[in-house]
């Protein structure tokens, strides 16, 4: 029975990783193509569908971590996936005014390159038991540049959306109401920005530790 479950887990993770890989490959291809041919103002429109699909599919990684399907700790998985979902749906999808900003291009390219490498690494590892050394190096090295560019783009887009949040009052809950509860999306966004300050360096240090561990292990093998 254990062998059957292990086999099902492996098949599921292979399918999951390669499907999401394909989504991110579309984001990269369409994003770069549109950036070159039409300019950064049109990048979001070109990548919207695969971006929403691929990034939303990442929510399953939180569940994978919770149920022990993968080894990734929930403490690292949850903040990273949550922040990306927030930017994807809570900023870009919710506030069309920021979609033509140049930071959308840097965001899409940073995210897509990172995820193309990551999902192909895990997809190959699940399918064949291991991944090529060059792919392992890319998996644990490209974040050195792409994490700062991605985070800068996320923070910049949240910041640029603030005036539109305040002006529109979108997602705000005003008093009085039957729940006796109020919520202001604008101030929630400010809290999110404040969380980025200590959160990003912590996650970056965690990834540096993972890089050191993974590359030193590969040398021994």
N, C-alpha and C positions, 0 to 999 in steps of 0.2 A: 504493500500500500504506500509506504514511504517513497519507494522508487517511482511509483506512478505520479504521486504528487510532485516530486522533484522534477519529473519529466514535463508535467503540465506547467509548472512554474517556469521552466526554461523556455518552453515554446511560447508561452505568454509574453515573457520579457523580450524574446527575440522579435516577435511581431510588434510589440509596443515600441521598442527602441527604433526599429527601422521605419515604422509608419511616421513617428514623430520626426525622425531624421529627414524623411522626404518633405514634410511640412516646412522644416527650417531651411532645407535646400531651396525650396520655392521662394521663401522670404529673401534669401541671399541673392538668388538669380534675378528675381523681379526687382528687388531693391537696387542692385547695382546697375541693371539694364536701364531702369527708369531714371536713376540718378544721372547716368551718362547721356541718355537720349532726350530727357524732358526736364531735368532739374530736380532739386530736392523738394520743391513744393508739391510734387506729384507722387513722391515715394509712398506715402501712407496709403493713398488710394490703390496703388499697385499691389501692396503687400498685405492689405487689411485682412482678407479672408484666410490665407495661410498663417498669418501672424496670430489671429484670434484662435484658430484651430490648434496650432502647435503650442502656444503658451497656455491655453486652457487645459490641454491634455496633460500638461505638467502637474496639474492638481493631483493626478493619480499618484505622483511620486510621494506626496505626503502620506497617502494611504499605504503605499508600498512600504514606506519606512515604519509606519505605525504597526502594521501587521507582521513586520519582520521579513517581508519578501526580498528586501535588499538590506545591505549593511549600513547604508548611510544613516547617521543619527538624525533624529527628528529636530534636534536643536540647530542643526545646520540647514536642513532641508526646508523647514517651515518658514523661516524669515526670508530666505532667498526666493522661494516660489511665491510667497504672499506678496512681497514687494513688486515682483514682476506682474502678477495678476492685477495688482492695484494700478500700476502704470498703464497696463494694457487696456483694462476695462474702466477703471476709475478716472483715468486721465484722457488717454487718446480716444477711446470710444465715446466717453461722456462729453468731452469738450472739443468739438470739431475745430475750434479756433486755433488750437495748437498743432493741428495735423500738418500744416505747411511749414512748420519751423525746421530749420536745418538739423536740429538735434534728433529729429525723427530718423534721419538717414544714419547718423552715427549710432543711434540706438539699435536700429534694425540690423545694421552690419555687424556691430559688436556682438549682439545677442546671437545672430544666426551663425556666425563663424564659430563662436563658442559651442553652440548646441550641435552643429554639424559634426564637430570633432567629438563631443561628449557622447552623443547618441550612437555614432558609428563605432566608437571605442567599446561601449557597453554591448552594442548589438553584435559586434565581432567576438567579444569575449564570451558572451552567452552562447553564441553559435559554435565556436571552435575551441572554447576553453581558455583561450588567451588571445591577446592582441599583439600586433607587430610592435617592436620597440619604438619605431618612429611615431606610431600613433599614440603610444603611451606617453612619449615625450611631449607631443603636441597637447595631449589631454591635460598634462600637469604643468605646462609652461606658457601656453598662449594667454592664460588668464592674467599673467603678469602685466600685459598691456591692455587686454580686452576688458578686464574687470574695472580698471579705472575709467576707461572711455565709456563703458556701459553705465556705470554708476553716475558719472558726471552727466550723461545724457538723461538718466532718470530724474535726478535732482533738478536739472535745468528745466525739464518739461513740467514737473510738478510746480516749480516756481513760476513758470510762464502761464500756467493755468490758474493761478491764484486770483488774478483780477476777474476772470470770467466766473469763477466759483462765487466770489463775493457779490458780483453784479447780478448774477442769475438766481442765486439762492437755491441752486439745484441740490436735491437730496436733503435739504434742510427740513427739520421738523420744528415748527414754531408753537409756542404756547399761546393761548390755552388749547388743550386737546384732551381727549378722554383718557389718554395714558398719563397725563400730567408729566410729560417728558419733552425735553427739547434737545435738538442736535443741530450743529452747524458744520456742514461739510468743509467749509473754508478753514475753520479752526482745527478740524480733524487732520486736514492736510498739513497744517503748520506743525502739528504733533508728529506726523509721519516724517516730515523733514528733520525735525529735532532728533528722531530715532536714528535716522541715517548717520548722524554725526558719530555716535559711539559704535553703532552697529557695523558700519562698513569696515573700519580698521580691524575690528574683532574677527569678522568673517575672512578678511584678507589674510590675517595671521594664521587662521585655521587652515586656509588653502595652502599657504606656504609650508605649514607643517605636514599636510597631506602630500605635497609635492616632494619634500625631502624624504619622507617615508617611502613613497612609491618608487622614486628614482633610485634610492639606495638599495631597495629590495631587488629591483631589476638588474642592478650591477652584480649583486651576489649570485643571481641565477645565471 
